[in-house]
Amino acid sequence: MMYILIILGVIILWAIFVFNSLVVRRNRAGEAWADIEVQLKRRYDLIPNLVNTVKGYATHESSAFENVTKARSAAMGVGNNLADKGAAENMLTSALKSVFAIAEAYPDLKANQNFLALQNELSDTENKIQAARRFYNANVRDLNTSIEKFPSNLVAGTFGFSKKEFFDLGDNDAAQNPVTVKF
């Protein structure tokens, strides 16, 4: 009888340990997602200033500005579906690239200190978004692995832990096909 109580106690302690580790992993993934949201909001806040700065120099390029504004609104309005969020962020990135392409045609704009500062801020923000995305995906991978592994999957299933989606911005093409610079 005593052995059964000891074994049962060990199983209960193990289940508590596994449950707590799953909670920690889930909370880390949630915190990492919050970091992504902060960086995305930072980017959303910088975009109107960039558009207004470029608009002052390139008044006849209104379609590009409208595309950026629409893409920004769409990205801000996407719900919690990570695939939709990733697609909206990709559209916004493409629209921003068109604004920077317009800037190349205006030497005065490229020399404008406000534009250069905004460009640097956006570049810094993009880097922070990528770092936050990698951190989030690493935490999601750890959580998902813990949920799938035996025997922790027994505790995860019992207490309703579910796998989380990775946040993919579809930038694998850029990594596989780097930009070539010719002199």
C-alpha positions as CSV (number, residue, x, y, z in Angstrom):
1,M,0.0,0.0,0.0
2,M,2.8,2.4,0.9
3,Y,4.5,1.7,-2.5
4,I,1.3,2.6,-4.3
5,L,1.1,5.9,-2.5
6,I,4.7,6.7,-3.2
7,I,4.3,5.9,-6.9
8,L,1.1,7.9,-7.0
9,G,2.8,10.8,-5.3
10,V,5.7,10.7,-7.8
11,I,3.2,10.7,-10.7
12,I,1.3,13.7,-9.3
13,L,4.5,15.6,-8.7
14,W,5.7,14.8,-12.2
15,A,2.3,16.0,-13.6
16,I,2.5,19.2,-11.7
17,F,6.1,19.8,-13.0
18,V,5.0,19.1,-16.6
19,F,1.9,21.3,-16.2
20,N,4.0,24.2,-14.8
21,S,6.6,23.9,-17.6
22,L,3.9,24.0,-20.2
23,V,2.4,27.1,-18.6
24,V,5.8,28.8,-18.6
25,R,6.4,27.9,-22.3
26,R,2.9,29.2,-23.2
27,N,3.5,32.4,-21.4
28,R,6.9,32.9,-23.0
29,A,5.3,32.5,-26.4
30,G,2.6,35.0,-25.5
31,E,5.2,37.5,-24.3
32,A,7.2,37.0,-27.5
33,W,4.0,37.7,-29.5
34,A,3.5,40.9,-27.5
35,D,7.1,42.0,-28.5
36,I,6.2,41.5,-32.2
37,E,3.0,43.5,-31.7
38,V,5.0,46.4,-30.2
39,Q,7.4,46.5,-33.1
40,L,4.6,46.3,-35.7
41,K,2.9,49.2,-34.0
42,R,6.1,51.1,-34.0
43,R,6.3,50.6,-37.8
44,Y,2.6,51.6,-38.2
45,D,3.4,54.8,-36.3
46,L,6.4,55.7,-38.5
47,I,4.6,55.1,-41.9
48,P,2.4,58.3,-41.9
49,N,5.5,60.5,-41.2
50,L,7.4,58.7,-44.0
51,V,4.5,59.1,-46.5
52,N,4.1,62.8,-45.6
53,T,7.8,63.5,-46.0
54,V,7.9,61.8,-49.4
55,K,4.7,63.4,-50.5
56,G,6.2,66.8,-50.1
57,Y,8.7,66.0,-52.8
58,A,6.8,63.6,-55.1
59,T,3.3,65.0,-55.2
60,H,2.3,63.2,-58.4
61,E,3.1,59.7,-57.0
62,S,-0.3,59.5,-55.2
63,S,-1.0,55.8,-56.1
64,A,2.0,54.6,-54.2
65,F,1.0,56.6,-51.2
66,E,-2.5,55.3,-51.3
67,N,-1.2,51.7,-51.6
68,V,0.9,52.3,-48.5
69,T,-2.0,53.8,-46.6
70,K,-4.3,50.9,-47.6
71,A,-1.7,48.3,-46.8
72,R,-1.1,49.9,-43.4
73,S,-4.8,50.0,-42.6
74,A,-5.2,46.4,-43.7
75,A,-2.3,45.2,-41.6
76,M,-3.6,47.1,-38.5
77,G,-7.1,45.6,-39.0
78,V,-6.1,42.0,-39.3
79,G,-7.3,39.8,-36.4
80,N,-5.4,37.1,-34.6
81,N,-4.9,34.8,-37.6
82,L,-1.2,34.6,-38.1
83,A,-1.4,33.6,-41.7
84,D,-3.5,36.7,-42.5
85,K,-1.3,38.9,-40.4
86,G,1.8,37.6,-42.3
87,A,0.1,38.2,-45.6
88,A,-0.9,41.8,-44.6
89,E,2.6,42.6,-43.3
90,N,4.1,41.3,-46.6
91,M,1.7,43.6,-48.6
92,L,2.8,46.5,-46.4
93,T,6.4,45.7,-46.9
94,S,5.9,45.7,-50.7
95,A,4.1,49.0,-50.5
96,L,6.9,50.5,-48.5
97,K,9.5,49.3,-51.0
98,S,7.6,51.2,-53.7
99,V,7.8,54.4,-51.6
100,F,11.6,53.9,-51.2
101,A,11.9,53.3,-54.9
102,I,10.1,56.6,-55.6
103,A,12.6,58.3,-53.2
104,E,15.5,57.1,-55.4
105,A,14.2,59.4,-58.2
106,Y,14.3,62.5,-56.0
107,P,17.9,63.5,-55.0
108,D,16.6,66.3,-52.7
109,L,14.5,63.8,-50.9
110,K,17.3,61.4,-50.4
111,A,19.3,64.2,-48.8
112,N,16.5,65.3,-46.5
113,Q,17.5,64.6,-42.9
114,N,13.9,63.8,-41.8
115,F,13.6,61.3,-44.6
116,L,17.0,59.7,-43.7
117,A,16.0,59.5,-40.0
118,L,12.7,57.9,-40.9
119,Q,14.4,55.5,-43.3
120,N,16.9,54.5,-40.5
121,E,14.1,54.1,-38.0
122,L,12.1,51.9,-40.3
123,S,15.2,49.8,-41.1
124,D,15.9,49.5,-37.4
125,T,12.2,48.5,-36.8
126,E,12.3,45.9,-39.5
127,N,15.4,44.3,-37.9
128,K,13.6,44.3,-34.5
129,I,10.5,42.7,-36.1
130,Q,12.7,40.0,-37.5
131,A,14.4,39.4,-34.2
132,A,11.1,39.4,-32.3
133,R,9.7,36.9,-34.9
134,R,12.7,34.6,-34.5
135,F,12.3,34.8,-30.7
136,Y,8.5,34.1,-30.9
137,N,9.0,31.2,-33.3
138,A,11.7,29.6,-31.1
139,N,9.3,29.8,-28.1
140,V,6.4,28.4,-30.2
141,R,8.7,25.6,-31.3
142,D,9.6,24.8,-27.7
143,L,5.9,24.8,-26.6
144,N,4.8,22.7,-29.6
145,T,7.5,20.2,-29.0
146,S,6.6,19.9,-25.3
147,I,2.9,19.4,-26.2
148,E,3.8,16.7,-28.7
149,K,6.4,14.7,-26.7
150,F,5.4,11.7,-24.8
151,P,4.7,11.6,-21.9
152,S,4.1,15.3,-21.5
153,N,1.5,15.1,-24.2
154,L,-0.7,13.3,-21.7
155,V,-0.7,16.3,-19.4
156,A,-1.0,18.7,-22.3
157,G,-4.0,16.9,-23.7
158,T,-5.6,16.6,-20.2
159,F,-5.4,20.3,-19.5
160,G,-6.2,21.6,-23.0
161,F,-2.8,22.9,-24.1
162,S,-2.8,23.4,-27.8
163,K,-0.1,24.1,-30.4
164,K,0.5,27.6,-31.6
165,E,1.1,28.8,-35.1
166,F,4.5,30.1,-36.3
167,F,4.6,33.6,-37.5
168,D,5.9,33.5,-41.1
169,L,6.5,36.6,-43.1
170,G,7.3,34.6,-46.2
171,D,10.8,36.1,-46.5
172,N,12.4,32.8,-47.3
173,D,12.7,33.9,-51.0
174,A,14.9,36.8,-49.9
175,A,17.1,34.5,-47.9
176,Q,17.4,32.0,-50.8
177,N,17.8,34.6,-53.5
178,P,20.0,37.4,-52.1
179,V,20.3,40.7,-53.8
180,T,23.3,40.9,-56.1
181,V,25.3,44.1,-56.2
182,K,27.2,44.9,-59.3
183,F,29.9,47.6,-59.5
